[in-house]
Amino acid sequence: MITEDDIHLFRQGTWRRAWEKMGAHPDTVDGVAGWTLRVWAPGVRGVSAVGSFNGWDVSAHPLSPIGSSGLWEGFVAGAAEGDLYKYAIEADDGSLLYKADPFAFYAERSPGTASRLWSLSGYAWGDAVWMRERAERDLLASPLNIYEVHLGSWRRHGSEPQGEPRADGTYPGPGDPFPAQRGTYLTYLELAEQLVAYVSDMGYTHIELMPVTEHPFDGSWGYQVTGYYAATSRFGTPQELMALIDACHAAGIGVILDWVPGHVCADAHGLANFNGHLLFEREIHPQWGTHKVDFGRGEVVSFLLSNALFWAEVFHVDGIRVDGVSSMLYLNFGVEDASAKRFNRLGTEEDLEASAFLSRTNAAMGELYPGVMMIAEESTAWPLVTYPPSEGGLGFHLKWDMGWMNDTLHYLQTDFPWRPGAHGLLTFSIMYAFNENFLLPLSHDEVVNGKCSLIQRMPGDQWRQFAGLRTLALYQMTHPGAKLTFMGDEIGQYIEWRYYESIEWFLADEFAPHRDHRIFCRELNRLYAAEAALWERAYSPEGFSWIDPDDAGRSVVSYIRHGSRDEDDLVVVINFTPAYYERFPLGVPAAGSWKEIFNSDDARFGGSGKGNPRALRTRATAANGFEQMIEPVLPPLGGIVLKRTRPRKRGPAAGRRAKGRTGAPDGN
């Protein structure tokens, strides 16, 4: 039953479990089995339930208003699980709107737009140990290496390429250049076998799923949502998505969901103009044509707050990445006409209601599900995104570092002779690296819409392109912060990502450069997981110090990643040009033997094989502000990672820097 307390919390924006009573639920009334339906539709003349259970007859099952709450409810005797249904809403002008259920757990397979009666009971989870350990884990002192996946195009049935390679090294698929859907989707259950096995073998710690909430248009990639509580039926039932997540947990892999609370799509059956007017939304987005959500309505806040908690509670997700946070935080995001700009009660452009919603949601998640990480896709200078609400922050655990991504890709697109002049693009990120808890994203957004694939951005011939791609990955993995890589980047796919076809897996199966790059990524992932210095202090200045950030002339950067123990420290040197150094003088933080534990130029990875097979002994010669130095081989367009193997006992000043340099390069 809906109680007065429920209605009060709903209006106040603090109802955390609205899905338990709103929407459609199996019920028995006077001994007759059926389903009870509830929907929020204020200011309308009437609401009816229509569906396959009554021949879509508007007059068959009218709902009754619950006082003046704007809520409507009714019981449909004889309705059964799997039946299709919608709400027929008579607006105040007499028009009739057919709307999918905002709280539905399941939907008709696209291109159908109806909701489907469905219960989420019946799945037996097997991840109790995972969930218990997750609750006790320190999120910010654990490895976080994310593989971003679009389930509809990671792999498909019947989408193998045909034909010979083109002159530019790319390969045609059937019906090139732009077909209808190629192949058929893998199901959640097939993905539970194939995707989980692949990600486990590759050594990623987490999968991030691009939106699996129900959406009408494949080309939106899931970011224009119609069913916030419905796992998309493209790949199976909600329980089968649970099985996919359960399989991930059994393999030691966390699952992060993309979540889109800031705007809704304009499709007639969705949330837009739900009662004939703007209800869930307040305005049309000036850039995207979608409807921006109204965070000033308590009922809307309750709807979305409950939704975030729903995925953690019912589907056991391990993280939520909030899409488009910048668009939410600013009233005038995307508004170019100065006369059209709006301001808050303080006279500034921040959306105070949206920021309050984000803080409230993050606080509730931390209170109820402390092991679930909250991640912001936020690209502006909004302060304290990853600080707790008690300190005036938004309460996210992590924020995407879009500055690092843009600067790094800009640098790596620069041809080798011009890289010395662009050297600051590599080193600037350390200036602000610890202002927030950052995640370094190489996401789907960087390999679509004419931006080119990552490997196509690299200058030079094919060998140099793959070597450059390896330096990018090594720099990302050894830079402070968490990591995210989009599917397909690990095989060096030449074409941009296409949502309507599979990744070109045949490249890694049939062509050595692509196969070797996948091996490189797998070994780099394993290095990251094994070396505590790469993640124990990933968000703290104590976890990083420069050796030499200013070697612009040779386009080389060198730095130290610090663990909680001195013996875990790693020295990283990356050469971003094809120059080769048989001896590269380098200051190191401690005397002893330094062993090369990773080399991106290893012949196994398609490199030239220039490296340091023997441990390097230090000499008591000052270099780079240190009292000890080594002279490793530094490979062309490659990087090395060194670790001390036989530490000597330190004296009062042995191995200490002559001066500290944890911040900006000289001259910045």
N, C-alpha and C positions, 0 to 999 in steps of 0.2 A: 504494500500500500504506500502511496505517496502521503507523507505526513506534512504537517505545517512546518516542522523543523526543516524537512527537505526543501520545501518551497522557499523558506527564508534563506537557507544556505545557497540555493540556486540563484536567487535574486542578488544575493550579496557577493557572488563570485567566489564562494569558498566551498562549494559542494565538490568533494574529491572523488566520489564514487557514483557519479550520476548514471553510468552505464548499467548499474545493477537494477535500476527501476525505470529508466527511460528506454525508448525503443520497443522491441518486441521480445516477449518472454513466454515460454510455455506455461499454461495455467489451467486450473480446473475450477469451474463455477457451477454450483448446484449439481455436482457429479458429472458434468460434461467437460471433456477435454477440449482445449483450444489454445488460443494465444491472446494475451493482453498486450495492447499497443498503447504507447504514450508518446506524444510529440509536443514540442513548444511552437505555437503559432499564434501569437497575440494579435489582436486587432482584426480578426477575420470573421466572416459570417458563419462559417462552419467547416468541419473537417470530417472526411469519411475515409475508411480503409477500403481500398479496392485491390483486387488481385485475382490470381488464378482460383482462389477458393470461392469467389462469388461472381465469376464471369466479368470482372471489372465493372460491376454495377455500382454507380455512385450512391444510389439510394439504399443499398443493402446493409451497410454497416456504418452508420453515422457514429462519430465519437462525441463524448459529452465533455463540456468544459469543466475544469476543476476550479471552481470559484472564479476569481478575477486574476488568476496567476498567469493566464496565457497558455496553460497546459490543457491538453485534451487527452482523453483516454477512452478505451472501449475494449470489449471482448469479442473475439471472433470464434464462435463455437465450430468445432470440426476442422479448423485450419490445421495443417500438418507441416512438419519441418520440411524445408525445401520449396514450399509454395512461394511464388512471386507475389510482390505487393508494392503498392505506393500509397501515399496519402493524396487524396483529392481535396484540395484546399480552395474554398470559395473566398476570394479576396473581398475587400470592402467595396470594390467597384462592381462586384458580381462576376468577375472573370474566374475561370476554373483553372487551377494550377495543379499539375501532377508532379509530386515530389518524392524522390527516394527518401528513405528514413535516415536522418542524420546519425542515428545511433545504431543502424543496422550492423550486424557482425559479418554479413556475407552479402554478395550481390550477384546479379545475373551477369553472365559472361559477356564482355564487350563484343559487339556493339549494342547489346541490350542494356537498358538503364534502370531496370527495376531492382528493388531490394529483395532479399530472399530470407524467409523465416529460418533462423538457425540458432542452435544452442551451442555454447562453447564448452559444455561439459563433456566428459567422456575420454579426455586424453590423459594418460598416465605418464607423468613426467618421471624421468630417470636421472635428473641432474641435482639431486639434493646435496651431494658433496661439493659440486661446483658452486652452487648458490651459497652454501655455508662459507666456503673459502673466499668467495668473492666479497662477501660482507666484511671480511676481516682484512682484505688486501688494501694496502696503501696505493691508491690509484696513481699518485704522483711520484712514486718510487718503484714503479713496475714498468716492464717493457710495454710499449704501445706502438705497434707496427701494423697499420691498417691496410687491407686490400679492399678497395672500393669496387663494388660490383653492381651492374645492372642485370637483374636476373633474366630479363627477356633477350639479352644478346651476349651473355657470357659464352654460352654454347647452345647450339640448336640442332635439332634433328634435320637432316637433309639439306644442309646449307654449304656443302663442300664446294670449293672453288673449281672453276673449269678454265682451261686454256693455258697458254704459255705466259711467262712473266713479261711485263711491258718493259720498255727501254729505261724507264725511271726506277725499275726495281720493284714496282708494285704488281699485284696479281689480281686479275679479274675474277669476279664471282659470277654465278649464273644470272643472266639477265642484266648485267652491268649496263649503265651506270646507276640508275635509281629505280629499283623495282618496287613492287608491293612487298609484303613480308616474305623473307626468304627462310624457308624451313619452318618447323614448328617448335614451340617452346618445350624446354625441359620442365617437368613438374617439380613441385617442392620436394617430392620423395626422390626423384632422380637427382636433384641438386644435393639432397642430403647425402647421397653416395658420392657423386662425382665432384662437386664443388668442395665439399668438406675434405675429401681425400687429397685433392689438389692443393688446397690452401695449407693443409697440415704438412704435406711434403715440402712445400715452398717455404715454410717457416714463418708465415705471418702470424701475429698474435690475435688479430681481430678481422672480421669481415664487416664492412659498412655497406648496407643494402640501400641503394637508391630507392625512393619511396615505394613501399609495397601496399600502401593504403589505396583504396579503389579510386580509379581515375578513368575518364572516358577516352582519352586520346593518347595513343602510344607515343606520338611525337612530343608530348610534354615531359616524357621520361618519368612521369609520376608526380611532377611538381604542381599539377593543377588537380586538386583533390575534390572528389565528390563524396567519398565515404571514409571518414576519419577513423571509424572503429572497424572497418571491414578490410580484412586481408584480401588483396586483389584475387579474383577468381581466375585470372589468366593461368595460374600455375597450380590450382587445386583448392582444397578447402582450408579454412582456418586451422583445423587440427593438423593438417599436413604441413602448414608453415610452422606450427609448434614442433613437429617432428624434425624439421630442418634445423631449427634453433637448438633442439635437444641434441641432435647429432653433432652440431658444432661444439656444444659444451662437453660432450663425451670425448671429443678430440682435443679438448683444451683450448678451444677457439671462442672468443667473445663475439657477440653480435651487436652491432650499432645500427639503429634505424635512422634514416633521414626523415625529418618531421617538418611540416610546412604549416605553421600556425598563422602566418602573417597575411595570407591572401587566399581567396577561393576562386575557382574558375567560374565563368559566366554561363555554363551550360544550364539549360532550363530545368533539368531534373535535380540539380544540386542545391547548394545552400544559397546561391545568389537569389536575391529578391524572393526570399522564401515565403513571405506572406503577401506578396505583391508589391512590397517596398523593400528598401535596404533594411535588413534585420540583423543578420550576422555581420554585415559589413557597413561601412560608413561612406565609402566613395570608390570611384573607379581609379585603379592604379594608373598614374600618368604615363608609365612606360610599358607596362605589361598587358594592359587591357583587362586584367583580372580585378577582383573586388577586394579592397583592403579591409581587413577585419576591424570591427569596432570593439576595442578593448575597454570602452567606457560602459558597456552593458554587462552587468553582473552575470546574466544568464550565458552570454557568450564566453566570458572568462571561465565560468564553471564547466561549460562544454569542453573547452580546450585544456583546462587544468586536469579535469578527469581523464581526458584522452591521453595525456602524457603518462599519467599514473597507470592507466589501463594497460598500456603496452609493457610496462615494467611488471605489473601484477599478473596479468593473464598470460602474456607471451614470454616472460622471463628475459626480456632484452637487457643487455648489459650497458647500453649507452644510447643516447638520443642526440643526434646532430641537428640543431635547429637551423633551418634554411632561411636565408634572407633576413638576418637579424638587423642589418643596417637599414633595410627598407622599413622595418618595424619601428626602429628607434627614432627616426626623424620624420616629422610631419610633412616636410617638403622634399622627401627623397624623390628624385626624378622630376621635380617641378622646375621648369626653366623660366616660366613667365613670372617675373617678380610680383606682378599685380595679383597673381593667383595664390601667393604664398599665405600660409596660416601660421599663427603663433599661439603658444600656450599661455596660461594665466600669468606666467612670469615674463612674458614678452620674448621668449626664445623659441627655437624650432624643435626642441626635443619633444617626443611624444611621451609624456609623463605616464599616461595610462598603460602604454605598451611596455615601458621599462618596469613599471610596477608589476605587470603580469609576469614578465620574465623572472623577476626576483622572487615572486610568490611561487611560481612553478618550480624553480630551482631549489628553493628552500623546502618545499613540500617533498620533492624527490629526495633530497638529502636526509630529511627526517624519516621518511618511510622506507626508502630503498637506498641506503648509503653506499652500496656498491655500484650503483648505476651512474656512469659519467655523463655529464651534460656538456655539450660542445657547441660553440657559437661559430657560425659562418658570418663573421663580422669584419668589415674591411675599412672601417673609419678609425678616427682617433678617439672614439668614445672611451672615457677612462674607466678603469676598475672593472672590466668585463669579467675577469676571473677572480675577483675579490668577493668575500662573503657579503651578503646583504647587511649583516650587522656592522660592516665597515663602509657601507654606502655603495657596495658593488652589486653587480647583477647576479653573482653567485654561480657562474659557469665554472667548470673545472678547466676547460681548455678553450682557446680561441684560435681560429685559423690565422696563420701568418701570411696574409696575401702579399705583404710587402716583400718578404723573403722570396716568395714564389715569382713575383713579377721581376724583381731585380736579378734573381739567379737565371731565369730563362732569358732575360734580355742580355745578360752577360754571355751566356753560352751560345746565343745566336750570333754574337759578334765574331767576325773572322779573326784568326789568330794574330795577324800583325797589329790589329787595333785593340786587342784585349788589355795591353798595359794602360791605355787611357780610360778603360772602363773598370779598372781594378776595384774601385770603391763600391761597385755594385755587389761584389762578393763579400766584402768585409763590413759593410754598413749595418747589416742585420744584428751584429753583436752589440751595437750601440743601444738597442732597445730590447734585446733578446729576453731579458729577465724582468721587463716591466709587467708582463702578463705571462701566463702559462700558455706557451704557443705550441701549435701543431703545424708542421710543415706540409702543405698539401700540394701534390701533383695530381689534381683531380680530373674528372671527365671534362670540366669546363675548359681545360687547357688543350684539348685534342679534338675540338669541334669548331664548326662555324668558320672555317677558313684559317684557323690558327696553326694548322699542320700538326702532325703527330710529333712526339718529342724527338724522335730520331731525325725527322725531316728538318728540324730546326738546327741541327748540328752542321757546321761547315765542314768542307773537305770531302774526300772520297769515302767509299763505304767503310773502310777500316777506321778512318778518323771519326766517322759518324758514330760507329759503335763504341770506339774508345771514349769519345766525348760523352756518350750516354752513360758509360760506366763512371766517368768522373762526376757527373750529375748525381747519380745514385749514391756514390760513396760520400760526396759532400753532404747530401741530405741525411744520410744515415749517421754520420759522425758529427753533425751540427747539433747544438742543443735543441731540445724540443721533441715532441712526438712526431710520427711519420705517417703519411698516407700516400698510397700509389694506386692509380687507376688500372683496372684490368687491361691487359694487352700491352702495357708499357714494358712488362717483364719479358716480352719476346721481341721487342723492337719493331712493332708493327708499323709499316710505312703509311698506310692510309689512316685518315682520321677515324675516330669511332663512329660507327653507324648503328643506331638503335634497332634497326630492322634486320640485322644479320649477325651471325656469330663472329666472335674474334677469329682472326685467321690463324688458327692453331696449326695448320699444315706447314706454316713457315718454320716453326720450331721442330717439326717432325722431319722436314725434308731439306732444310738449308742450314749449314753449319753456323753462320754468324748469328742467326736467331736462336738456334739451339744453345750455342755457347753463352749467349746473353741470358737466357733463362737459367742456366747453371750458375752464372755469376750472381744473379739476383737471389737465387736460393742460398748460395754460400754467404752472401752479404747479410741476408736476413738471419742466418744462423749465427754469424759473428755478432750481430747486434744483440740477439737474445742471450748469448753466452757471456758478453762482456758488460759487467755491471756499471762500468764507467760511462757507458753510452746512455744509461737511463736512470741510474740512482739519483743523480743530481741534475737531471735534464732541464729543470726549471729554476735553477739557482746559480748565481754567479760563481759559487764555490765549485761548480762542476766544469768550468771552462777557463782556460787562460791561453793567450797567444804565445807562440814562439816568435813568429814573424808575420805580421799582417801586411807589411809594407813592401814586399818584394814584387812590386808591380812590373818592374823591368823584365823579370822572368815569368811573370804570371803564375807565381807559386804562393800558396798559403800553407802555413804550418801552425799547429796548435796542439794543446793538451786537453784531453777529456779526463776529468778527475772523478774517481769513485770515492766511496767513504773510507777506503783504505789506500795508502800510498802505492801498495803493490798492484793495485788494480788500474793505475793510471795508464793511459794510452797516448802515444804520440802519433799525430796524423799529419802527413805531408802530401799535398796534391799539386801536381804540375798540370796546368791547363793549356799547355802548348805542346807541339810534337817534338820539342827539344829533348835531348837525352843527356843525363848527367851521370858519368861513371862514379864521380865522387861529389856528394852534395854536403858541404859542411853545415852542421846543424847542432845548435845547442839543445841539451836535454836536461831535465830537472833532477837527475840522480845519476851517480856513478854506478858502473856495473855493466852487464851485458844486456843489450836490447835486441830482441828477436822480432823479425818480420812475421806477423801473424795473418796479414792479409795484403794482397797486392792485386790491384785491378787490372794490371798488365799481364797477369798469369796467362800462360799459353792455353790453359784449360778454358779460359774465358774469351779466347780469340785474340789475346794480346800478343806482344812481341817476346814475352818471356824474360824481360829485364827485371831482375830482382835481387834479393839478398838472402840466399839460401842458408848462409851461416850467420850466427849471432854477431852483433857489432859491439866491440868493446869500446868503452868511453876513454877519452884522453882528457887529462886535466888542463884543458885549454879553454879559455873564455870564448863564448860565441852566443850571440842573440841574448845577451844579458844573463847567461848561465855560466857556471864554472866548469861544466863538463860538455864535451862535444863528441859527436860521431860523424862518420862520412858515408852514409848509405848510398847505394845506387838509387837514382830517382828515374823511373821509367818515363818514356815519352807519353804525353797525354794520359797520364795515369797517376795513381796515388798509392801510398803505402801506409799501413798501420803497424806500429811498433809497440812492444810491451817488454818491460824489464823482466829478466828471467832469473838473474842471480844477484839480488840486491845486496850491497854492502851496508854495514852499519854506518849510519850517518853521524858525522861530527856536529858540533854546534851550528856550523854554517854550510856543511857539505851539501852540495846539490841545490842550494837555495838560490833564487833569482837575485841578481844584483838590484833589480827594481821590479816592482809589480806592474803587469800590463794585462789587466782583465777587461779593459774597456775599448775605447776607440783606437783605430790605427793612428799613427802620427799624422798630424796635419788636418785631422777631421775635427 
